[in-house]
Amino acid sequence: MNNIAIFASGSGTNAENLIRFFNQAGQNGACVKLLLSNNPAAYALTRAANLGVPTRIFSRNELYGSEIILQELRQQKIDLIVLAGFLWLVPECLVSAFRRRIVNIHPALLPKYGGKGMYGMNVHRAVKAAGERETGITIHYVNSEYDKGDAIFQASCPVCPSDTADDIAAKIHQLEQQHFPRVVAEVLAASCAQ
């Protein structure tokens, strides 16, 4: 059984989807062992607790100024870290320790609309303002730069001229819910085969 840690900063819909896929299905060869957040008000913490997954809130200093989080991940025997709406840059100590074992989902077709500050509705508003005819999701490995890791999977959807940023967000949410758990399972299977 492989152990997953999820890092989340916000509402946690993707985190909940992953927990349900791995922990409640019981047949995907992995479980979400821990959800960590930098935001004490993140609803992801409540979602995880409601599904029986332990949670941990950490400070900026704990993540960037020490190896406390890395040590905890090692103690928990974490095999894969999944970022599900986590807004801070992952520190080099984690990137090095979990090389090609940290995965993020981004609500656009990278390399477009990536980088610092490009998350959630900021991305959807930018897609709308640019008049894009399509957008989508990118699931990618994490390195030491925002949204620059190698792409693992992309899925796209059309953007209609009448779509609002909220309409775009709803389409992206559907793609995330449909694809994210499956792709995470495939990444885990591939890393275990090596």
C-alpha positions as CSV (number, residue, x, y, z in Angstrom):
1,M,0.0,0.0,0.0
2,N,1.4,3.4,-1.0
3,N,0.9,6.4,1.2
4,I,-0.2,9.8,-0.2
5,A,0.1,13.2,1.5
6,I,-2.0,16.0,0.2
7,F,-1.1,19.7,0.5
8,A,-4.0,22.1,0.2
9,S,-4.7,25.8,0.9
10,G,-8.4,26.2,0.1
11,S,-11.8,24.6,-0.1
12,G,-10.5,21.1,-0.8
13,T,-12.8,19.7,-3.5
14,N,-9.9,18.0,-5.3
15,A,-8.5,16.8,-1.9
16,E,-11.9,15.3,-1.1
17,N,-12.2,13.6,-4.5
18,L,-8.7,12.0,-4.0
19,I,-9.5,10.8,-0.5
20,R,-12.8,9.2,-1.7
21,F,-11.0,7.6,-4.6
22,F,-8.2,6.1,-2.7
23,N,-9.4,5.6,0.9
24,Q,-13.0,4.7,0.3
25,A,-12.7,2.6,-2.9
26,G,-10.0,0.6,-1.1
27,Q,-8.8,-1.0,-4.3
28,N,-6.5,1.6,-5.8
29,G,-3.3,0.4,-4.1
30,A,-2.9,3.6,-2.0
31,C,-4.4,5.7,0.7
32,V,-4.3,9.3,1.7
33,K,-2.5,9.2,5.0
34,L,-2.3,13.0,5.8
35,L,-3.6,16.3,4.6
36,L,-1.4,19.3,5.3
37,S,-2.3,23.0,5.0
38,N,-0.7,26.4,5.4
39,N,-4.1,27.9,6.0
40,P,-5.9,27.2,9.3
41,A,-9.2,28.3,7.7
42,A,-8.9,26.0,4.7
43,Y,-12.1,24.0,4.3
44,A,-9.9,21.2,3.0
45,L,-9.0,20.4,6.6
46,T,-12.7,19.9,7.5
47,R,-13.3,17.7,4.4
48,A,-10.3,15.5,5.3
49,A,-11.2,15.2,9.0
50,N,-14.8,14.3,8.0
51,L,-13.4,11.5,5.9
52,G,-11.1,10.2,8.7
53,V,-7.8,11.6,7.4
54,P,-5.5,13.2,9.9
55,T,-4.6,16.8,9.2
56,R,-1.8,19.1,10.0
57,I,-1.5,22.9,9.9
58,F,2.0,24.3,9.4
59,S,3.6,27.7,9.5
60,R,5.8,29.4,6.9
61,N,8.8,28.9,9.1
62,E,8.1,25.1,9.6
63,L,8.0,24.7,5.8
64,Y,10.8,27.0,4.7
65,G,13.0,27.4,7.8
66,S,13.3,23.8,9.0
67,E,13.0,20.2,8.0
68,I,10.1,19.5,10.3
69,I,7.6,18.8,7.5
70,L,10.1,16.6,5.6
71,Q,10.7,14.6,8.8
72,E,7.0,14.2,9.3
73,L,6.5,13.0,5.8
74,R,9.3,10.5,6.2
75,Q,7.9,9.3,9.5
76,Q,4.5,8.7,7.9
77,K,6.3,6.8,5.1
78,I,4.8,9.0,2.4
79,D,5.4,7.8,-1.2
80,L,3.8,10.6,-3.1
81,I,2.9,14.2,-2.4
82,V,-0.1,15.7,-4.2
83,L,-0.7,19.4,-4.3
84,A,-4.5,20.1,-4.5
85,G,-4.9,23.9,-4.5
86,F,-1.7,24.5,-2.5
87,L,-0.5,28.1,-3.1
88,W,3.0,28.2,-1.8
89,L,6.1,27.2,-3.6
90,V,7.4,23.8,-2.6
91,P,10.8,24.2,-0.8
92,E,13.9,22.6,-2.4
93,C,14.4,20.2,0.5
94,L,11.0,18.5,-0.4
95,V,11.6,18.7,-4.1
96,S,14.9,16.9,-3.7
97,A,13.6,14.3,-1.2
98,F,10.6,13.5,-3.4
99,R,12.0,14.0,-6.9
100,R,9.3,13.2,-9.4
101,R,7.1,12.2,-6.5
102,I,5.3,15.5,-6.1
103,V,2.4,16.1,-8.4
104,N,0.3,19.3,-8.9
105,I,-2.9,20.1,-10.8
106,H,-3.1,23.5,-12.5
107,P,-6.4,24.9,-13.9
108,A,-5.0,25.8,-17.4
109,L,-3.1,24.3,-20.3
110,L,0.4,25.0,-19.2
111,P,2.7,26.7,-20.2
112,K,-0.2,29.3,-20.6
113,Y,-1.5,31.0,-17.5
114,G,1.0,29.5,-15.1
115,G,3.4,31.1,-12.5
116,K,3.1,32.9,-9.2
117,G,-0.4,34.4,-8.6
118,M,-2.0,32.3,-11.3
119,Y,-4.5,30.0,-9.5
120,G,-8.2,29.5,-9.3
121,M,-10.3,32.4,-10.5
122,N,-7.3,34.5,-11.5
123,V,-6.6,31.9,-14.2
124,H,-10.2,31.7,-15.4
125,R,-10.5,35.5,-15.6
126,A,-7.2,35.7,-17.6
127,V,-8.4,33.0,-20.0
128,K,-11.7,34.9,-20.5
129,A,-9.9,38.2,-20.9
130,A,-7.5,36.8,-23.5
131,G,-10.4,35.5,-25.6
132,E,-9.1,31.9,-25.5
133,R,-11.2,29.3,-27.4
134,E,-10.1,26.4,-25.2
135,T,-8.6,25.9,-21.8
136,G,-8.2,22.9,-19.5
137,I,-6.1,21.3,-16.8
138,T,-2.5,20.2,-16.6
139,I,-1.3,17.6,-14.1
140,H,2.5,18.0,-13.7
141,Y,5.5,17.1,-11.6
142,V,6.6,19.8,-9.2
143,N,10.1,21.3,-9.3
144,S,11.4,24.4,-7.6
145,E,9.5,26.9,-9.9
146,Y,5.8,27.6,-10.0
147,D,4.1,25.4,-12.7
148,K,7.4,24.6,-14.5
149,G,7.6,20.8,-13.9
150,D,7.2,18.3,-16.6
151,A,3.6,17.8,-17.8
152,I,2.1,14.3,-17.1
153,F,-1.4,14.8,-18.5
154,Q,-3.6,17.5,-20.0
155,A,-7.3,17.6,-20.8
156,S,-9.0,20.5,-22.6
157,C,-12.5,21.9,-22.9
158,P,-13.9,24.6,-25.2
159,V,-14.4,28.2,-24.1
160,C,-17.5,29.7,-25.7
161,P,-17.6,33.5,-26.3
162,S,-20.6,33.7,-23.9
163,D,-18.8,31.9,-21.1
164,T,-18.1,33.8,-17.9
165,A,-15.1,33.1,-15.7
166,D,-17.5,31.2,-13.4
167,D,-18.6,29.1,-16.4
168,I,-15.0,28.3,-17.2
169,A,-14.3,27.4,-13.6
170,A,-17.2,24.9,-13.7
171,K,-15.8,23.3,-16.8
172,I,-12.4,23.0,-15.2
173,H,-13.8,21.6,-12.1
174,Q,-15.5,18.8,-14.1
175,L,-12.1,17.9,-15.7
176,E,-10.4,17.9,-12.4
177,Q,-12.9,15.6,-10.8
178,Q,-12.8,13.3,-13.8
179,H,-9.1,12.9,-14.3
180,F,-7.1,13.9,-11.2
181,P,-7.5,10.7,-9.1
182,R,-6.9,8.4,-12.1
183,V,-3.7,10.2,-13.1
184,V,-2.4,10.2,-9.6
185,A,-3.0,6.4,-9.4
186,E,-1.1,6.0,-12.7
187,V,1.8,8.0,-11.4
188,L,2.0,5.9,-8.3
189,A,1.8,2.7,-10.3
190,A,4.6,3.9,-12.6
191,S,6.8,5.0,-9.7
192,C,6.4,1.6,-8.0
193,A,7.3,-0.2,-11.1
194,Q,10.7,1.5,-11.3
